């Protein structure tokens, strides 16, 4: 009877070791420091009587010695305390080693009102791929996705017909 249980206990030990290994890998074997993200500008790209397209410029800073490919950006725009746009898109950028990179994120305001002096809040998260094969496998299998966040509040200032600026 004791012999019949030995294979099961070895299998159970194997599964336990695999689970512990996966937990360790997914929670902290990374030496990558998180990049910082900041909203550095906003511009009116297009206007119609019904809507306006804003392009928010986000700058990422990578403190690491390896490049960090940016993946999905999820974000929202609120104006005068009310959410007016929520989006998701590819960042289409890679943060260079110990460097900075800018990318644009569009948002549509569905009314034709002037933007001048309207209070806004623009915030979101950026997923990035850490270096290494294990990190890539964990990212691709949705086990671990590293993220950084950004946010900006202020008042839009309409400067002529094509630009707006934070604060």
Backbone bond lengths (Angstrom), bond angles and torsions (degrees), N, CA, C in turn:
res aa  C-N    CA-C-N  psi(-1)  N-CA   C-N-CA  omega(-1)  CA-C   N-CA-C  phi
1 X - - - 1.445 - - 1.525 110.85 -
2 X 1.342 116.82 -38.02 1.455 120.26 178.22 1.514 112.11 -64.81
3 X 1.327 118.03 -36.77 1.456 122.19 179.79 1.522 112.00 -65.22
4 X 1.304 118.04 -33.70 1.467 121.03 -178.06 1.517 111.37 -67.20
5 X 1.314 118.08 -25.36 1.456 120.94 -177.19 1.523 113.62 -89.18
6 X 1.306 118.83 -15.39 1.463 121.13 -178.16 1.528 112.40 -61.45
7 X 1.323 120.50 -49.09 1.470 118.31 -179.86 1.520 112.33 -60.62
8 X 1.327 117.51 -38.40 1.458 119.67 -179.87 1.528 111.04 -64.19
9 X 1.340 116.77 -40.09 1.464 118.73 -179.46 1.522 110.87 -68.13
10 X 1.344 118.24 -35.08 1.464 120.48 176.41 1.513 110.74 -66.39
11 X 1.315 116.82 -40.34 1.464 120.45 177.51 1.526 110.02 -63.91
12 X 1.330 114.88 -44.03 1.466 119.43 179.52 1.529 110.43 -62.18
13 X 1.327 118.08 -41.65 1.466 121.54 177.66 1.527 110.96 -63.30
14 X 1.318 115.95 -39.97 1.469 119.91 178.46 1.522 111.65 -62.31
15 X 1.331 116.01 -44.98 1.472 119.43 179.15 1.522 111.05 -65.32
16 X 1.318 116.50 -38.69 1.463 120.56 178.73 1.529 110.29 -63.77
17 X 1.331 116.57 -44.87 1.468 120.26 178.63 1.525 111.16 -62.15
18 X 1.321 116.64 -40.85 1.473 120.31 178.60 1.523 110.67 -64.29
19 X 1.316 117.22 -41.77 1.468 120.52 -179.64 1.526 110.90 -66.02
20 X 1.329 116.70 -42.13 1.466 120.22 178.80 1.526 109.62 -64.79
21 X 1.321 117.02 -43.18 1.469 120.62 178.33 1.512 111.82 -60.26
22 X 1.327 117.24 -44.19 1.466 120.59 178.76 1.523 110.82 -63.97
23 X 1.324 116.97 -39.48 1.467 119.97 179.60 1.524 110.74 -64.60
24 X 1.333 116.89 -42.25 1.461 120.12 179.07 1.522 110.40 -63.25
25 X 1.321 116.48 -45.24 1.458 120.02 -179.51 1.516 112.14 -64.05
26 X 1.315 117.39 -37.11 1.460 119.28 -175.36 1.516 113.19 -83.54
27 X 1.335 117.99 -11.83 1.458 118.09 -176.27 1.515 115.23 -112.95
28 X 1.311 120.01 -7.61 1.435 111.86 -179.78 1.504 118.51 174.80
29 X 1.273 121.86 23.18 1.455 120.61 176.89 1.516 110.89 -89.83
30 X 1.277 117.27 22.05 1.457 120.59 -176.26 1.518 110.30 -99.41
31 X 1.310 115.35 140.30 1.450 121.01 175.10 1.528 110.03 -108.20
32 X 1.319 117.19 9.63 1.452 122.56 -179.42 1.526 109.53 -82.85
33 X 1.327 115.99 127.28 1.463 120.00 173.64 1.522 107.92 -84.31
34 X 1.301 116.18 144.93 1.466 120.35 -178.90 1.512 111.02 -67.16
35 X 1.330 116.11 138.57 1.464 118.56 174.55 1.524 109.80 -71.95
36 X 1.320 115.99 161.65 1.467 121.76 176.29 1.520 107.89 -107.28
37 X 1.324 115.04 143.29 1.459 120.74 179.62 1.518 109.10 -125.83
38 X 1.339 115.75 142.32 1.460 121.54 -178.40 1.529 108.91 -144.94
39 X 1.323 115.91 138.15 1.465 120.97 173.68 1.527 106.47 -80.38
40 X 1.337 116.87 121.08 1.461 120.02 -175.37 1.528 113.48 -111.97
41 X 1.318 117.78 -3.87 1.457 119.07 178.25 1.513 112.16 179.49
42 X 1.315 114.41 166.98 1.462 121.48 176.27 1.524 107.07 -148.33
43 X 1.316 115.56 142.27 1.457 121.57 -178.20 1.522 109.78 -138.29
44 X 1.325 116.10 140.39 1.459 120.51 173.40 1.520 107.06 -78.93
45 X 1.315 117.12 120.54 1.459 121.42 -177.64 1.520 113.42 -95.89
46 X 1.325 115.89 -32.23 1.453 119.20 -177.47 1.520 108.81 -155.54
47 X 1.335 115.32 145.26 1.469 121.37 178.11 1.515 110.06 -134.11
48 X 1.293 114.62 139.10 1.462 122.07 169.18 1.522 105.53 -134.67
49 X 1.319 119.50 170.87 1.466 119.18 176.42 1.531 113.28 -62.24
50 X 1.346 116.80 -21.90 1.468 120.71 -176.59 1.520 114.53 -96.92
51 X 1.339 118.20 -25.26 1.458 119.62 -173.05 1.527 111.70 -157.46
52 X 1.337 113.89 165.44 1.462 121.57 175.06 1.519 108.08 -135.39
53 X 1.320 115.51 140.12 1.461 120.96 176.89 1.529 108.17 -104.43
54 X 1.321 115.45 121.98 1.454 121.78 177.43 1.523 108.70 -105.66
55 X 1.323 116.87 142.07 1.458 122.14 174.28 1.522 107.56 -115.20
56 X 1.332 116.18 112.20 1.459 121.50 176.91 1.519 108.27 -89.72
57 X 1.317 116.77 133.92 1.459 122.14 179.06 1.526 107.73 -100.65
58 X 1.338 115.48 121.63 1.462 122.11 179.54 1.528 107.21 -113.06
59 X 1.321 115.59 133.82 1.462 120.32 177.31 1.522 109.34 -112.59
60 X 1.336 115.25 129.16 1.454 121.08 176.12 1.503 110.19 -105.47
61 X 1.325 116.40 142.73 1.464 121.60 177.00 1.524 108.62 -122.25
62 X 1.322 116.20 125.78 1.456 123.27 -177.64 1.532 109.61 -103.09
63 X 1.341 118.85 114.67 1.460 120.61 179.13 1.534 113.28 -86.22
64 X 1.320 117.74 3.27 1.457 122.87 -173.30 1.520 113.10 -97.34
65 X 1.323 116.15 165.59 1.465 121.21 179.83 1.520 112.69 -86.84
66 X 1.336 117.11 -6.25 1.460 121.44 177.81 1.523 109.78 -111.46
67 X 1.337 117.69 148.13 1.468 119.43 175.74 1.527 110.26 -66.21
68 X 1.326 116.53 150.71 1.467 122.01 178.15 1.523 109.23 -121.55
69 X 1.340 117.77 104.15 1.463 120.02 175.53 1.533 109.83 -66.34
70 X 1.314 116.24 130.34 1.461 121.52 177.72 1.519 108.17 -90.13
71 X 1.305 116.66 142.55 1.462 121.26 -178.41 1.532 110.33 -114.46
72 X 1.302 117.69 -110.14 1.466 122.16 -172.44 1.528 111.96 -86.15
73 X 1.338 114.93 134.55 1.460 122.32 173.60 1.528 106.68 -108.80
74 X 1.328 117.08 125.60 1.470 122.37 174.82 1.521 106.41 -116.84
75 X 1.327 116.86 131.42 1.461 118.72 -171.05 1.524 111.62 -153.93
76 X 1.335 114.48 165.44 1.468 120.27 176.20 1.523 109.57 -145.66
77 X 1.319 114.38 154.54 1.461 122.90 177.70 1.514 108.27 -125.84
78 X 1.330 115.24 126.40 1.467 121.22 174.03 1.520 107.76 -115.34
79 X 1.320 115.73 141.11 1.461 120.91 176.47 1.517 107.45 -127.96
80 X 1.319 114.85 130.87 1.462 121.61 -178.31 1.524 111.31 52.50
81 X 1.349 116.38 38.04 1.457 121.70 175.77 1.519 115.86 82.83
82 X 1.331 118.36 3.28 1.466 121.47 -177.38 1.526 109.13 -123.12
83 X 1.358 115.81 129.62 1.463 118.84 178.68 1.526 109.82 -65.50
84 X 1.334 115.09 126.64 1.468 120.10 -179.15 1.527 112.27 -114.46
85 X 1.345 117.12 -14.03 1.461 119.12 -179.89 1.521 109.61 -157.93
86 X 1.332 115.67 141.20 1.463 123.02 174.37 1.524 105.82 -136.70
87 X 1.336 116.89 132.61 1.454 119.58 -176.80 1.509 113.96 -144.64
88 X 1.328 113.89 168.85 1.454 123.06 176.76 1.516 106.99 -148.22
89 X 1.331 116.17 134.47 1.462 119.84 179.73 1.527 109.86 -159.69
90 X 1.308 115.57 169.14 1.457 120.93 175.80 1.528 108.75 -79.28
91 X 1.322 116.69 139.04 1.465 120.47 178.63 1.525 111.19 -70.87
92 X 1.320 116.87 -29.19 1.466 122.40 -179.58 1.526 111.41 52.33
93 X 1.338 116.15 46.00 1.464 120.91 -179.59 1.525 109.30 -154.37
94 X 1.311 115.43 157.96 1.465 122.96 173.39 1.524 107.46 -129.33
95 X 1.329 115.28 131.44 1.463 119.01 176.23 1.520 108.34 -78.45
96 X 1.336 117.67 123.85 1.465 119.94 -179.62 1.530 110.85 -70.56
97 X 1.342 117.07 159.45 1.469 119.70 177.82 1.533 110.71 -57.01
98 X 1.325 115.14 129.05 1.469 122.36 179.08 1.531 111.88 46.81
99 X 1.315 115.09 42.15 1.455 119.48 -176.77 1.517 112.46 -141.51
100 X 1.323 114.52 -173.36 1.470 122.61 -177.48 1.525 109.86 -124.51
101 X 1.332 114.83 152.54 1.464 121.55 176.44 1.524 107.93 -148.75
102 X 1.317 115.82 137.69 1.465 121.09 176.55 1.517 109.98 -104.49
103 X 1.335 114.75 149.44 1.462 121.05 173.09 1.521 107.94 -146.45
104 X 1.330 115.94 157.50 1.463 120.97 -176.79 1.523 111.08 -106.29
105 X 1.325 114.07 146.35 1.454 121.74 178.66 1.529 107.51 -130.07
106 X 1.347 118.02 118.07 1.464 120.06 -177.48 1.530 112.91 -85.58
107 X 1.309 115.69 151.02 1.466 122.48 173.60 1.521 107.76 -144.29
108 X 1.320 115.44 144.73 1.465 121.33 -178.58 1.519 109.32 -112.03
109 X 1.322 115.79 129.60 1.460 122.12 174.19 1.522 105.53 -103.05
110 X 1.324 116.73 118.01 1.463 121.86 -170.04 1.526 116.06 -82.83
111 X 1.297 118.65 18.00 1.467 117.66 173.88 1.519 108.03 -128.05
112 X 1.273 116.41 159.69 1.448 120.94 -176.60 1.516 113.81 -90.66
113 X 1.329 117.39 10.17 1.459 120.51 -178.44 1.526 111.47 -63.90
114 X 1.302 115.37 152.14 1.465 120.23 175.68 1.527 109.04 -64.45
115 X 1.315 116.08 145.25 1.461 120.96 179.96 1.518 112.74 -84.47
116 X 1.317 117.18 -16.12 1.451 121.53 -172.49 1.525 111.86 -52.93
117 X 1.329 114.02 123.82 1.463 124.00 175.48 1.530 114.61 67.42
118 X 1.310 118.59 15.26 1.466 119.74 175.83 1.523 109.53 -80.88
119 X 1.334 115.72 131.89 1.467 121.12 177.54 1.521 108.73 -72.36
120 X 1.337 115.60 138.64 1.461 119.06 178.88 1.520 110.50 -139.93
121 X 1.316 114.55 161.64 1.471 124.13 172.32 1.523 106.54 -138.93
122 X 1.324 116.39 120.66 1.460 122.68 179.03 1.521 107.17 -120.77
123 X 1.336 117.69 122.40 1.459 120.11 -177.23 1.518 110.49 -149.33
124 X 1.333 114.95 160.78 1.448 118.78 178.64 1.511 112.71 179.22
125 X 1.346 114.50 -171.77 1.455 122.46 178.19 1.526 109.25 -130.80
126 X 1.324 114.79 153.28 1.463 122.11 177.23 1.523 107.47 -126.13
127 X 1.336 116.20 122.55 1.459 119.96 173.34 1.520 108.37 -82.85
128 X 1.335 116.22 140.78 1.462 120.06 177.82 1.515 109.77 -135.64
129 X 1.322 115.37 153.94 1.451 122.51 -177.79 1.521 109.47 -97.73
130 X 1.320 115.77 117.93 1.461 120.37 177.08 1.524 109.57 -74.24
131 X 1.333 117.30 154.89 1.462 119.71 -179.50 1.529 112.12 -69.12
132 X 1.320 115.61 150.12 1.460 121.52 174.12 1.513 113.09 111.23
133 X 1.310 114.71 149.88 1.463 121.78 -178.04 1.520 111.90 -64.73
134 X 1.332 117.88 -42.43 1.462 120.72 -178.98 1.525 110.11 -64.29
135 X 1.327 116.91 -44.16 1.465 120.64 179.17 1.532 110.42 -60.85
136 X 1.334 116.36 -40.25 1.470 120.15 178.95 1.524 111.26 -65.71
137 X 1.325 117.79 -41.95 1.472 120.92 178.13 1.527 110.95 -63.86
138 X 1.331 117.25 -42.93 1.462 120.51 178.39 1.528 111.22 -64.49
139 X 1.327 116.77 -38.08 1.466 121.49 177.86 1.530 110.25 -65.19
140 X 1.336 115.87 -50.53 1.471 120.63 -177.50 1.517 112.89 -63.67
141 X 1.326 117.25 -29.65 1.466 119.87 -179.62 1.531 112.13 -93.20
142 X 1.324 117.12 8.20 1.473 122.99 178.56 1.522 113.64 63.20
143 X 1.328 117.61 22.90 1.460 120.77 177.07 1.523 109.91 -80.86
144 X 1.331 115.82 -43.19 1.465 120.24 179.77 1.520 109.66 -143.02
145 X 1.326 115.54 121.45 1.462 122.30 176.44 1.513 108.37 -125.24
146 X 1.322 115.17 112.48 1.466 119.98 -179.07 1.525 109.47 -75.27
147 X 1.349 115.55 142.89 1.461 121.01 -176.49 1.519 110.92 -137.84
148 X 1.313 113.96 150.88 1.453 122.05 168.90 1.522 107.29 -126.74
149 X 1.311 117.41 158.98 1.466 119.33 -177.70 1.525 111.18 -123.82
150 X 1.329 114.26 163.25 1.456 121.55 176.58 1.520 108.54 -144.70
151 X 1.304 116.32 160.67 1.454 120.83 177.52 1.513 110.43 -168.72
152 X 1.304 115.98 146.89 1.464 122.29 -179.36 1.525 108.12 -149.35
153 X 1.288 116.35 134.01 1.466 122.14 174.06 1.510 108.25 -125.61
154 X 1.295 116.25 151.15 1.454 119.44 177.34 1.512 110.84 170.18
155 X 1.313 114.49 -158.88 1.461 122.12 176.21 1.508 107.60 -123.06
156 X 1.301 115.62 133.71 1.462 119.61 177.80 1.515 108.84 -77.22
157 X 1.299 116.05 138.83 1.453 122.03 177.46 1.510 107.49 -118.07
158 X 1.285 115.86 115.26 1.457 121.44 -179.00 1.524 107.92 -78.25
159 X 1.330 115.67 113.91 1.460 121.09 -178.65 1.519 108.19 -111.45
160 X 1.292 117.01 89.71 1.456 120.20 -175.90 1.512 109.04 78.90
161 X 1.306 116.55 -154.62 1.458 119.01 -174.62 1.518 113.49 -96.19
162 X 1.325 120.11 -10.76 1.465 118.70 -171.61 1.519 115.98 -126.25
163 X 1.317 120.62 -0.57 1.459 118.00 -179.56 1.512 111.73 -132.59
164 X 1.285 114.53 155.30 1.449 122.53 172.80 1.518 105.97 -141.68
165 X 1.309 117.62 156.55 1.460 118.31 -179.57 1.507 109.94 -138.63
166 X 1.354 115.76 147.81 1.456 118.19 177.67 1.517 110.64 -68.86
167 X 1.307 115.31 153.02 1.469 125.85 175.93 1.452 111.69 65.97
